[in-house]
Amino acid sequence: MKIHNLGEENSLLHQFIAEIRDTHIQKDPMRFRKNIERIGEILGYELSKTLDYQSQKVETPLGSKMVSTPSNQLVLCSVLRAGLPLHQGLLNYYDKAENAFISAYRHHRGDEDAFEVIVNYLASPSIENKTLILTDPMLATGKTLENVLSAFKEHGTPKQIHIVSVIGSKAGVSHVQKIFPENTHLWIAAIDDSLNSKGYIIPGIGDAGDLSFGLKR
């Protein structure tokens, strides 16, 4: 897996990451969602540099011009519900992409810290020989993306896979490296050192779904 950690270079991206981490700014869900969306746009732009391109003639009012445009057939898939703002950021740039959505949630047995990730819904077009972009804002343990990859097996074999995340843990990144094909690309804005006993990234941001859309029961 090729890891593109954009947090290793100075850019405006750091301002948006600082704001989604800030407990005071987090109190404004609309601003939190917008920052995740903007992070998605930045990650999507960097990802676009690795796509395939073809020449195309464009007619203007005063003549014609050959330009290079992406030729990949993209399928953009987000993990519900936390992935929706990140999905929108990518969709702002990849407006011709096909879309897929998958539900995944942590199931804790009683008060135990241990959990399993349950996937019980996937709506997707065929991904056969297409470029699959998986978006999950928090790459914590990597179990969610592992189950998502398994769920896609009935929808074809993609030409290439890109994973887009906002913040990950070292353990989570290491896990997906072992699970996903070698030519997979990971685009991520920050990688934190550790996880707590409940599998949340430290320092991380908390629960991205709750911060975007409110507490769930």
The 8 nearest C-alpha neighbors of each residue, nearest first, counted from 0:
[[1, 181, 183, 182, 176, 184, 2, 180],
 [0, 2, 184, 185, 183, 3, 182, 181],
 [3, 1, 185, 184, 4, 0, 186, 187],
 [2, 4, 186, 185, 5, 187, 1, 184],
 [5, 3, 187, 6, 188, 7, 2, 186],
 [6, 4, 188, 7, 8, 3, 187, 189],
 [7, 5, 188, 189, 4, 8, 13, 9],
 [6, 8, 5, 4, 9, 189, 188, 3],
 [9, 7, 6, 5, 10, 4, 13, 12],
 [8, 10, 7, 13, 6, 11, 12, 5],
 [9, 11, 12, 13, 8, 14, 6, 5],
 [10, 12, 13, 14, 15, 9, 16, 41],
 [11, 13, 10, 15, 14, 16, 38, 41],
 [14, 12, 16, 11, 15, 17, 10, 6],
 [15, 13, 17, 12, 16, 11, 18, 10],
 [14, 16, 18, 12, 17, 13, 34, 19],
 [15, 17, 13, 19, 18, 14, 20, 12],
 [18, 16, 14, 20, 15, 19, 13, 21],
 [17, 19, 21, 15, 20, 16, 24, 14],
 [18, 20, 16, 21, 17, 31, 25, 15],
 [21, 19, 204, 17, 18, 22, 16, 203],
 [22, 20, 18, 24, 23, 19, 25, 17],
 [23, 21, 25, 24, 20, 26, 19, 204],
 [24, 22, 25, 21, 26, 27, 18, 20],
 [23, 25, 26, 21, 22, 27, 18, 19],
 [26, 24, 22, 27, 23, 31, 21, 19],
 [25, 27, 24, 23, 28, 22, 210, 31],
 [26, 28, 25, 30, 29, 24, 31, 23],
 [29, 27, 31, 211, 30, 210, 26, 32],
 [28, 30, 32, 31, 27, 33, 211, 34],
 [29, 31, 33, 32, 28, 27, 34, 24],
 [30, 32, 28, 34, 29, 33, 19, 25],
 [33, 31, 35, 29, 30, 34, 211, 84],
 [34, 32, 36, 30, 35, 31, 29, 37],
 [33, 35, 37, 31, 36, 32, 15, 30],
 [36, 34, 38, 32, 33, 37, 85, 84],
 [35, 37, 88, 85, 33, 39, 84, 34],
 [38, 36, 40, 34, 39, 35, 88, 33],
 [39, 37, 35, 41, 40, 36, 34, 42],
 [40, 38, 88, 36, 85, 42, 37, 89],
 [39, 41, 88, 37, 43, 89, 38, 42],
 [42, 40, 44, 38, 43, 39, 45, 37],
 [43, 41, 39, 45, 44, 40, 46, 38],
 [44, 42, 46, 40, 41, 45, 89, 39],
 [43, 45, 47, 41, 46, 42, 40, 48],
 [44, 46, 42, 47, 43, 48, 41, 49],
 [47, 45, 43, 48, 44, 49, 42, 186],
 [48, 46, 44, 49, 50, 45, 43, 69],
 [47, 49, 46, 45, 50, 44, 51, 43],
 [48, 50, 47, 46, 51, 45, 52, 184],
 [51, 49, 47, 48, 69, 52, 71, 46],
 [50, 52, 70, 69, 71, 49, 53, 68],
 [53, 51, 69, 70, 68, 67, 50, 54],
 [52, 54, 67, 68, 70, 69, 55, 51],
 [55, 53, 67, 66, 65, 68, 56, 52],
 [54, 56, 66, 65, 67, 57, 53, 68],
 [55, 57, 65, 64, 66, 63, 58, 54],
 [58, 56, 64, 63, 65, 55, 59, 66],
 [57, 59, 63, 62, 64, 56, 60, 61],
 [58, 60, 62, 61, 63, 57, 64, 56],
 [61, 59, 62, 58, 63, 57, 64, 56],
 [62, 60, 59, 63, 58, 64, 57, 56],
 [61, 63, 59, 58, 60, 64, 57, 56],
 [64, 62, 58, 57, 59, 56, 65, 61],
 [63, 65, 57, 56, 66, 58, 62, 59],
 [64, 66, 56, 55, 57, 54, 63, 67],
 [67, 65, 55, 54, 64, 56, 68, 57],
 [68, 66, 54, 53, 52, 55, 69, 65],
 [67, 69, 52, 53, 70, 66, 54, 55],
 [70, 68, 52, 51, 71, 53, 50, 67],
 [69, 71, 52, 51, 53, 68, 72, 50],
 [72, 70, 73, 69, 51, 130, 50, 129],
 [71, 73, 129, 130, 70, 74, 96, 97],
 [74, 72, 130, 96, 71, 129, 131, 97],
 [73, 75, 97, 131, 98, 96, 132, 130],
 [74, 76, 132, 98, 99, 97, 131, 73],
 [77, 75, 99, 133, 100, 98, 132, 134],
 [78, 76, 134, 82, 100, 133, 86, 79],
 [77, 79, 82, 101, 102, 135, 80, 100],
 [80, 78, 102, 81, 82, 101, 77, 83],
 [79, 81, 82, 83, 208, 78, 102, 77],
 [82, 80, 208, 79, 207, 83, 78, 136],
 [81, 83, 78, 77, 135, 85, 80, 79],
 [82, 84, 86, 85, 81, 80, 87, 77],
 [85, 83, 36, 87, 86, 32, 82, 35],
 [84, 86, 36, 39, 88, 82, 87, 83],
 [87, 85, 83, 89, 84, 88, 82, 77],
 [86, 88, 90, 84, 85, 89, 36, 91],
 [89, 87, 36, 39, 40, 85, 91, 86],
 [90, 88, 86, 91, 39, 40, 87, 92],
 [89, 91, 93, 87, 94, 92, 88, 86],
 [92, 90, 88, 89, 94, 93, 87, 40],
 [91, 93, 90, 89, 94, 40, 43, 88],
 [94, 92, 90, 95, 96, 91, 89, 43],
 [93, 95, 90, 96, 92, 91, 89, 97],
 [96, 94, 93, 97, 73, 90, 92, 72],
 [97, 95, 73, 93, 94, 74, 98, 75],
 [96, 98, 74, 73, 75, 95, 99, 124],
 [99, 97, 75, 74, 76, 96, 123, 100],
 [98, 100, 123, 76, 122, 75, 77, 74],
 [101, 99, 77, 76, 122, 121, 78, 123],
 [100, 102, 121, 78, 120, 79, 77, 122],
 [101, 103, 79, 120, 78, 118, 119, 121],
 [104, 102, 118, 117, 116, 78, 79, 101],
 [103, 105, 116, 117, 106, 102, 118, 143],
 [104, 106, 116, 115, 114, 107, 117, 103],
 [105, 107, 115, 114, 116, 104, 108, 117],
 [108, 106, 114, 109, 113, 111, 105, 115],
 [107, 109, 111, 110, 106, 114, 113, 112],
 [108, 110, 111, 107, 112, 106, 113, 114],
 [111, 109, 108, 112, 107, 113, 114, 197],
 [110, 112, 113, 109, 108, 107, 114, 197],
 [113, 111, 197, 196, 114, 110, 107, 198],
 [114, 112, 111, 107, 197, 115, 108, 196],
 [115, 113, 107, 106, 105, 112, 116, 108],
 [114, 116, 106, 105, 117, 107, 113, 142],
 [115, 117, 105, 104, 143, 106, 103, 142],
 [118, 116, 103, 104, 115, 119, 105, 106],
 [119, 117, 103, 102, 120, 116, 104, 146],
 [120, 118, 102, 117, 103, 121, 101, 104],
 [119, 121, 102, 101, 118, 122, 103, 100],
 [122, 120, 101, 100, 123, 102, 119, 99],
 [123, 121, 100, 99, 101, 120, 124, 98],
 [122, 124, 99, 121, 125, 100, 98, 154],
 [123, 125, 126, 99, 154, 122, 97, 98],
 [124, 126, 154, 127, 155, 123, 129, 74],
 [125, 127, 155, 129, 157, 154, 156, 128],
 [126, 128, 155, 156, 157, 129, 125, 154],
 [129, 127, 158, 157, 156, 126, 130, 155],
 [130, 128, 157, 158, 72, 126, 127, 73],
 [129, 131, 73, 159, 158, 157, 160, 72],
 [132, 130, 160, 74, 73, 75, 161, 129],
 [131, 133, 161, 75, 162, 160, 76, 74],
 [134, 132, 162, 76, 77, 163, 161, 75],
 [135, 133, 163, 77, 162, 164, 82, 76],
 [134, 136, 82, 164, 137, 78, 77, 163],
 [137, 135, 164, 165, 82, 166, 134, 138],
 [138, 136, 166, 139, 167, 135, 164, 165],
 [137, 139, 167, 141, 171, 166, 140, 164],
 [138, 140, 171, 168, 167, 137, 141, 200],
 [141, 139, 171, 142, 170, 138, 198, 174],
 [140, 142, 171, 144, 143, 139, 175, 138],
 [143, 141, 145, 140, 144, 146, 116, 171],
 [144, 142, 146, 145, 141, 116, 147, 103],
 [143, 145, 147, 146, 141, 142, 148, 175],
 [144, 146, 142, 148, 143, 147, 141, 149],
 [147, 145, 149, 143, 148, 144, 150, 142],
 [148, 146, 144, 150, 149, 145, 143, 151],
 [149, 147, 145, 151, 146, 150, 144, 152],
 [148, 150, 146, 147, 151, 152, 145, 144],
 [151, 149, 147, 148, 152, 146, 153, 121],
 [150, 152, 154, 148, 149, 153, 147, 155],
 [151, 153, 154, 150, 149, 155, 148, 156],
 [152, 154, 151, 155, 150, 156, 149, 125],
 [155, 153, 125, 151, 152, 126, 127, 156],
 [156, 154, 127, 126, 153, 152, 125, 157],
 [155, 157, 127, 128, 126, 158, 152, 154],
 [158, 156, 128, 129, 127, 159, 126, 130],
 [157, 159, 128, 129, 130, 156, 160, 127],
 [158, 160, 130, 157, 131, 183, 161, 182],
 [161, 159, 131, 183, 132, 130, 184, 162],
 [160, 162, 132, 184, 183, 185, 131, 133],
 [161, 163, 185, 133, 132, 134, 186, 184],
 [164, 162, 134, 186, 187, 133, 185, 135],
 [165, 163, 136, 187, 135, 166, 134, 137],
 [164, 166, 136, 188, 187, 137, 189, 167],
 [167, 165, 189, 137, 190, 164, 188, 138],
 [168, 166, 138, 190, 139, 137, 191, 171],
 [167, 169, 191, 171, 170, 190, 139, 192],
 [168, 170, 172, 171, 192, 173, 190, 191],
 [171, 169, 173, 168, 172, 174, 140, 193],
 [172, 170, 140, 141, 174, 139, 168, 173],
 [171, 173, 169, 175, 174, 170, 168, 176],
 [172, 174, 170, 176, 171, 175, 169, 177],
 [175, 173, 171, 176, 177, 172, 141, 170],
 [176, 174, 178, 177, 172, 173, 141, 179],
 [175, 177, 173, 174, 178, 0, 179, 172],
 [176, 178, 175, 174, 179, 173, 180, 0],
 [179, 177, 175, 176, 174, 145, 180, 148],
 [178, 180, 175, 176, 177, 181, 183, 0],
 [181, 179, 182, 183, 178, 0, 176, 160],
 [180, 182, 0, 183, 179, 176, 1, 184],
 [181, 183, 180, 0, 184, 159, 1, 160],
 [184, 182, 0, 160, 181, 180, 161, 1],
 [185, 183, 161, 1, 0, 2, 162, 186],
 [186, 184, 162, 2, 3, 161, 163, 1],
 [187, 185, 163, 3, 162, 164, 4, 42],
 [186, 188, 164, 4, 165, 189, 163, 5],
 [187, 189, 6, 5, 165, 4, 166, 164],
 [190, 188, 166, 6, 187, 4, 167, 165],
 [189, 191, 167, 168, 166, 169, 192, 188],
 [192, 190, 168, 193, 167, 169, 201, 189],
 [191, 193, 169, 168, 190, 201, 194, 200],
 [192, 194, 201, 168, 200, 191, 169, 195],
 [195, 193, 200, 199, 201, 198, 196, 168],
 [194, 196, 198, 197, 199, 201, 200, 193],
 [195, 197, 198, 112, 194, 199, 113, 111],
 [198, 196, 112, 195, 199, 113, 194, 114],
 [197, 199, 195, 194, 196, 140, 139, 200],
 [200, 198, 194, 195, 197, 139, 201, 205],
 [199, 201, 194, 203, 139, 202, 168, 193],
 [202, 200, 203, 194, 193, 199, 195, 191],
 [201, 203, 200, 204, 191, 193, 205, 192],
 [204, 202, 200, 201, 205, 166, 191, 20],
 [203, 205, 20, 202, 206, 19, 207, 200],
 [206, 204, 203, 207, 199, 200, 210, 202],
 [205, 207, 209, 208, 210, 204, 199, 81],
 [208, 206, 210, 209, 81, 211, 205, 204],
 [209, 207, 81, 211, 210, 206, 212, 80],
 [208, 210, 213, 214, 212, 211, 206, 207],
 [211, 209, 207, 208, 212, 213, 28, 206],
 [212, 210, 28, 208, 209, 32, 207, 213],
 [211, 213, 209, 210, 208, 28, 214, 81],
 [214, 212, 209, 210, 211, 215, 208, 28],
 [215, 213, 209, 216, 212, 210, 208, 211],
 [214, 216, 213, 209, 212, 208, 210, 206],
 [215, 214, 213, 209, 208, 104, 106, 212]]
